[in-house]
Amino acid sequence: EMEPSNHTRVTEFIMLGLFDHPRHQGLFFALFLGIYIVVLMGNSLIIVAVVLHPPLHTPMYFLIANLATVDILCTSSVLPQMLKNLMQETQTISFGGCIAQLFFFTFSAGTELVLLTVMSYDRYVAICHPLRYALLMSKRISINLAAGVWMLGVFNSLVNTLLVLRLDFCGPNLIQHFFCEFPTTLALSCSSTYLNEIMVYMADICLAMGNFLLTVLSYSFIIITILKIQSAKGKQKAFSTCSSHLLVVTLYYSSIFYTYIQPTSSNTLDNNRTAAVMYTLVTPTLNPLIYSLRNKQVKVGVRKIFPFTPT
């Protein structure tokens, strides 16, 4: 066995990129720059509206503002590097850049999963225990829940990223993806990635499956409660308070399950890239639209602060 010190360390990785047709690069650059601007503006509008418009100072909107922050972070961990690569002949990323991307992407993806669960819990309390809502989702509890969500996201990402730093990368440096993600990066290591794979797998099980089951549980109780409401108007009112969130959750989880639950024989590379586009670009673009279009209060808030916005 060679000593790790003898290995020539990989200083940069070459990205496969998102497309196999370099001639369309200019077009894609314009498209993705446009998407990035929409993500930044849409989510920033929501954050500013929630901060500055007092009627939006409730736990639900506080959590929506947190989601908007996570979405900006998620897209910013992938898109600027991708735009830079679209401008160049060879699509490369430095070793440090790849580690940073691993950390921030995993951090935002994990945080979003836990946050969506907390948001489902918030809707569960609002619909199933409306009289105790002020007590169960007080300002202090909301802030503690949000802080817990972010800390969990940081912890999970930090542990997995630090475990990558102890690996050796001495050989092939072609990343089969348009950004650094754990599976594609671990595949390039020339040391044993057994521990890394176990940790990533555990994070997937705990974060993805755990949060998915908790979210399904919350919505099962919500649906049972809504079905018990006598009046059609009451049913509709209760459903409308959680429909936006249900839509966001469905979007996010469907793209995750599409990535991870598919036969290995299928062309996983293209499928992975398609799904990654879903949760790094499409969901962060759609989330603010879903929340603002389906929500009178957000519309009013945005219009009060930015009278010129076409909402």
C-alpha positions as CSV (number, residue, x, y, z in Angstrom):
1,E,0.0,0.0,0.0
2,M,1.4,3.4,-1.0
3,E,1.8,6.0,1.7
4,P,-0.9,8.8,1.3
5,S,2.0,11.3,1.1
6,N,3.2,9.8,-2.2
7,H,-0.1,10.4,-3.8
8,T,-0.4,13.3,-6.2
9,R,-3.2,15.3,-4.7
10,V,-6.0,16.3,-7.0
11,T,-6.1,20.1,-7.0
12,E,-9.1,20.5,-9.2
13,F,-12.0,18.5,-10.6
14,I,-13.4,18.6,-14.1
15,M,-17.2,18.7,-14.2
16,L,-19.2,16.8,-16.7
17,G,-21.6,19.8,-16.8
18,L,-25.3,19.6,-17.4
19,F,-25.3,19.4,-21.2
20,D,-23.5,17.5,-23.9
21,H,-24.0,20.2,-26.5
22,P,-21.5,23.0,-26.0
23,R,-22.9,25.0,-28.9
24,H,-26.0,25.9,-26.8
25,Q,-23.9,27.2,-24.0
26,G,-24.8,30.8,-24.5
27,L,-28.5,30.0,-24.5
28,F,-28.2,28.0,-21.3
29,F,-26.1,30.7,-19.7
30,A,-28.9,33.3,-20.3
31,L,-31.6,30.8,-19.1
32,F,-29.8,29.9,-15.9
33,L,-28.9,33.5,-15.1
34,G,-32.5,34.4,-15.6
35,I,-33.6,31.6,-13.2
36,Y,-31.0,32.7,-10.6
37,I,-32.3,36.3,-10.7
38,V,-35.9,35.0,-10.3
39,V,-34.9,32.8,-7.3
40,L,-33.0,35.7,-5.6
41,M,-35.7,38.2,-6.2
42,G,-38.7,36.0,-5.5
43,N,-37.3,34.7,-2.2
44,S,-35.9,38.1,-1.1
45,L,-39.3,39.7,-1.7
46,I,-40.9,37.1,0.6
47,I,-38.2,37.6,3.3
48,V,-38.5,41.4,3.2
49,A,-42.3,41.2,3.2
50,V,-42.3,38.9,6.3
51,V,-39.8,41.1,8.1
52,L,-41.4,44.5,7.3
53,H,-45.2,43.7,7.2
54,P,-46.5,43.3,10.8
55,P,-49.5,41.1,9.9
56,L,-47.0,38.5,8.6
57,H,-45.3,38.4,12.0
58,T,-46.7,34.9,12.8
59,P,-45.0,31.5,13.1
60,M,-46.2,30.3,9.7
61,Y,-44.7,33.3,7.8
62,F,-41.5,33.3,10.0
63,L,-41.0,29.7,8.8
64,I,-41.8,30.6,5.2
65,A,-39.1,33.3,5.4
66,N,-36.7,30.7,6.7
67,L,-37.6,28.5,3.7
68,A,-36.9,31.4,1.3
69,T,-33.5,31.8,2.9
70,V,-32.7,28.1,2.5
71,D,-33.8,28.3,-1.1
72,I,-31.4,31.2,-1.9
73,L,-28.6,29.3,-0.2
74,C,-29.3,26.1,-2.1
75,T,-29.4,27.7,-5.5
76,S,-26.3,29.9,-4.6
77,S,-24.3,26.8,-3.7
78,V,-24.7,25.5,-7.3
79,L,-25.6,28.2,-9.8
80,P,-22.8,30.7,-9.7
81,Q,-20.2,28.0,-10.3
82,M,-22.4,26.5,-13.1
83,L,-22.7,29.9,-14.8
84,K,-18.9,30.4,-14.5
85,N,-18.4,27.0,-16.1
86,L,-20.8,27.8,-18.9
87,M,-18.5,30.6,-19.9
88,Q,-15.4,28.4,-20.1
89,E,-14.2,25.7,-22.5
90,T,-13.3,23.2,-19.7
91,Q,-15.7,23.0,-16.7
92,T,-13.5,22.8,-13.7
93,I,-13.8,23.4,-9.9
94,S,-11.0,23.7,-7.4
95,F,-10.7,21.1,-4.7
96,G,-11.6,23.7,-2.1
97,G,-14.4,24.9,-4.2
98,C,-15.8,21.4,-4.5
99,I,-15.6,20.9,-0.7
100,A,-17.4,24.2,-0.1
101,Q,-20.1,23.2,-2.6
102,L,-20.5,19.8,-0.9
103,F,-20.9,21.6,2.4
104,F,-23.4,24.3,1.4
105,F,-25.4,22.1,-0.9
106,T,-25.8,19.4,1.7
107,F,-26.4,21.9,4.4
108,S,-29.2,23.6,2.5
109,A,-30.8,20.3,1.3
110,G,-30.8,18.9,4.8
111,T,-32.1,22.1,6.4
112,E,-34.9,22.3,3.9
113,L,-36.0,18.7,4.7
114,V,-36.2,19.4,8.5
115,L,-37.8,22.8,7.9
116,L,-40.6,21.4,5.8
117,T,-41.3,19.0,8.6
118,V,-41.5,21.8,11.2
119,M,-43.8,23.7,8.8
120,S,-46.1,20.6,8.6
121,Y,-46.1,20.5,12.4
122,D,-47.1,24.2,12.5
123,R,-50.0,23.5,10.1
124,Y,-50.9,20.4,12.2
125,V,-51.1,22.6,15.4
126,A,-53.1,25.3,13.6
127,I,-55.7,23.0,12.2
128,C,-55.9,20.2,14.8
129,H,-55.3,22.3,18.0
130,P,-56.4,25.9,17.0
131,L,-57.1,26.9,20.6
132,R,-53.7,25.9,21.8
133,Y,-51.9,27.3,18.7
134,A,-50.7,30.5,20.5
135,L,-49.2,28.4,23.3
136,L,-47.7,25.6,21.2
137,M,-46.2,27.9,18.5
138,S,-45.3,30.9,20.7
139,K,-42.6,33.2,19.4
140,R,-40.0,31.5,21.6
141,I,-40.9,28.0,20.5
142,S,-40.9,29.1,16.8
143,I,-37.4,30.7,17.1
144,N,-36.1,27.6,19.0
145,L,-37.5,25.3,16.3
146,A,-35.9,27.3,13.5
147,A,-32.6,27.5,15.3
148,G,-32.7,23.7,15.9
149,V,-33.4,23.2,12.2
150,W,-30.4,25.2,11.1
151,M,-28.1,23.6,13.7
152,L,-29.1,20.1,12.6
153,G,-28.5,21.1,8.9
154,V,-25.0,22.5,9.8
155,F,-24.1,19.4,12.0
156,N,-25.1,16.9,9.3
157,S,-23.3,18.7,6.6
158,L,-20.2,19.4,8.7
159,V,-19.7,15.8,9.8
160,N,-20.0,14.5,6.2
161,T,-17.8,17.2,4.7
162,L,-15.0,16.7,7.3
163,L,-15.1,13.0,6.6
164,V,-14.4,13.8,2.9
165,L,-11.3,15.8,3.9
166,R,-9.7,12.8,5.4
167,L,-9.9,10.9,2.0
168,D,-7.2,10.8,-0.7
169,F,-8.0,12.0,-4.2
170,C,-5.1,10.9,-6.5
171,G,-6.6,9.6,-9.7
172,P,-9.5,10.4,-12.0
173,N,-10.9,13.8,-11.4
174,L,-14.0,13.8,-13.7
175,I,-17.1,14.5,-11.7
176,Q,-20.1,12.9,-13.4
177,H,-22.4,15.8,-12.5
178,F,-22.8,19.5,-12.8
179,F,-21.9,20.1,-9.2
180,C,-20.1,18.4,-6.3
181,E,-22.5,16.0,-4.5
182,F,-21.4,13.3,-2.1
183,P,-22.0,10.1,-4.3
184,T,-20.2,11.6,-7.3
185,T,-17.3,13.0,-5.3
186,L,-16.8,9.8,-3.2
187,A,-16.6,7.8,-6.4
188,L,-13.3,9.6,-7.2
189,S,-11.5,8.8,-4.0
190,C,-8.6,6.4,-4.0
191,S,-8.9,5.6,-0.3
192,S,-11.6,3.6,1.4
193,T,-14.9,5.5,1.5
194,Y,-16.7,2.9,3.6
195,L,-17.3,5.1,6.6
196,N,-18.4,8.0,4.4
197,E,-20.9,5.9,2.6
198,I,-22.3,4.6,5.9
199,M,-22.6,8.2,7.2
200,V,-24.2,9.5,4.0
201,Y,-26.6,6.5,4.0
202,M,-27.5,7.1,7.6
203,A,-28.1,10.8,6.9
204,D,-30.3,9.9,3.9
205,I,-32.4,7.4,6.1
206,C,-32.7,9.7,9.1
207,L,-33.2,13.0,7.2
208,A,-35.1,12.0,4.1
209,M,-37.1,9.0,5.4
210,G,-37.5,10.4,9.0
211,N,-38.8,13.8,7.9
212,F,-40.9,12.3,5.1
213,L,-42.7,10.0,7.7
214,L,-43.2,12.9,10.2
215,T,-44.6,15.1,7.4
216,V,-47.0,12.3,6.3
217,L,-48.0,11.8,9.9
218,S,-48.8,15.5,10.3
219,Y,-50.8,15.6,7.1
220,S,-52.7,12.4,8.1
221,F,-53.9,14.1,11.3
222,I,-54.7,17.3,9.3
223,I,-56.8,15.4,6.7
224,I,-58.7,13.5,9.4
225,T,-59.5,16.8,11.2
226,I,-60.5,18.5,8.0
227,L,-62.9,15.6,7.1
228,K,-64.5,16.0,10.5
229,I,-65.4,19.6,9.9
230,Q,-69.1,19.9,9.2
231,S,-69.5,22.9,6.9
232,A,-68.0,23.0,3.4
233,K,-66.8,26.5,4.0
234,G,-65.0,25.4,7.1
235,K,-63.4,22.5,5.3
236,Q,-62.2,24.8,2.5
237,K,-60.8,27.4,4.9
238,A,-58.9,24.8,6.8
239,F,-57.5,23.2,3.6
240,S,-56.5,26.5,2.1
241,T,-54.2,27.3,5.1
242,C,-52.1,24.2,4.3
243,S,-52.5,23.7,0.6
244,S,-49.5,25.9,-0.4
245,H,-47.2,24.0,2.0
246,L,-48.6,20.6,0.8
247,L,-47.7,21.6,-2.8
248,V,-44.2,22.7,-1.8
249,V,-43.6,19.4,0.1
250,T,-44.9,17.3,-2.8
251,L,-42.6,19.1,-5.2
252,Y,-39.6,18.7,-3.1
253,Y,-40.0,15.1,-2.1
254,S,-41.0,13.9,-5.6
255,S,-37.7,15.2,-6.9
256,I,-35.8,13.6,-4.1
257,F,-37.5,10.2,-4.5
258,Y,-37.0,10.4,-8.2
259,T,-33.2,10.7,-7.7
260,Y,-32.7,8.0,-5.1
261,I,-35.4,5.4,-5.8
262,Q,-34.8,4.2,-9.3
263,P,-33.3,1.0,-10.8
264,T,-29.6,1.3,-11.1
265,S,-29.8,-0.2,-14.7
266,S,-31.6,3.0,-16.0
267,N,-29.5,5.9,-17.2
268,T,-29.0,7.2,-13.6
269,L,-26.6,9.9,-14.8
270,D,-29.2,11.8,-16.8
271,N,-31.9,11.0,-14.3
272,N,-29.8,12.3,-11.4
273,R,-29.0,15.5,-13.3
274,T,-32.7,16.0,-14.2
275,A,-33.7,15.6,-10.5
276,A,-30.9,17.8,-9.3
277,V,-32.1,20.5,-11.6
278,M,-35.5,20.0,-10.0
279,Y,-34.4,20.6,-6.4
280,T,-31.6,23.1,-7.0
281,L,-33.4,25.3,-9.5
282,V,-37.1,24.5,-10.0
283,T,-38.3,24.2,-6.4
284,P,-36.5,27.4,-5.2
285,T,-38.1,29.3,-8.2
286,L,-41.6,27.9,-7.6
287,N,-41.7,28.1,-3.8
288,P,-42.0,31.9,-3.6
289,L,-44.6,31.8,-6.4
290,I,-46.7,29.2,-4.7
291,Y,-46.6,31.1,-1.4
292,S,-47.3,34.5,-2.8
293,L,-49.8,33.6,-5.5
294,R,-51.9,31.4,-3.1
295,N,-51.7,33.8,-0.2
296,K,-53.6,37.1,0.2
297,Q,-51.5,38.2,3.1
298,V,-48.2,37.8,1.4
299,K,-49.5,39.6,-1.7
300,V,-50.7,42.5,0.5
301,G,-47.4,42.5,2.3
302,V,-45.3,42.6,-0.9
303,R,-47.5,45.3,-2.4
304,K,-47.3,47.5,0.7
305,I,-43.5,47.5,0.7
306,F,-43.0,47.4,-3.1
307,P,-46.0,49.2,-4.6
308,F,-44.7,48.6,-8.1
309,T,-44.6,44.8,-8.0
310,P,-47.0,43.0,-10.3
311,T,-48.5,40.5,-7.9
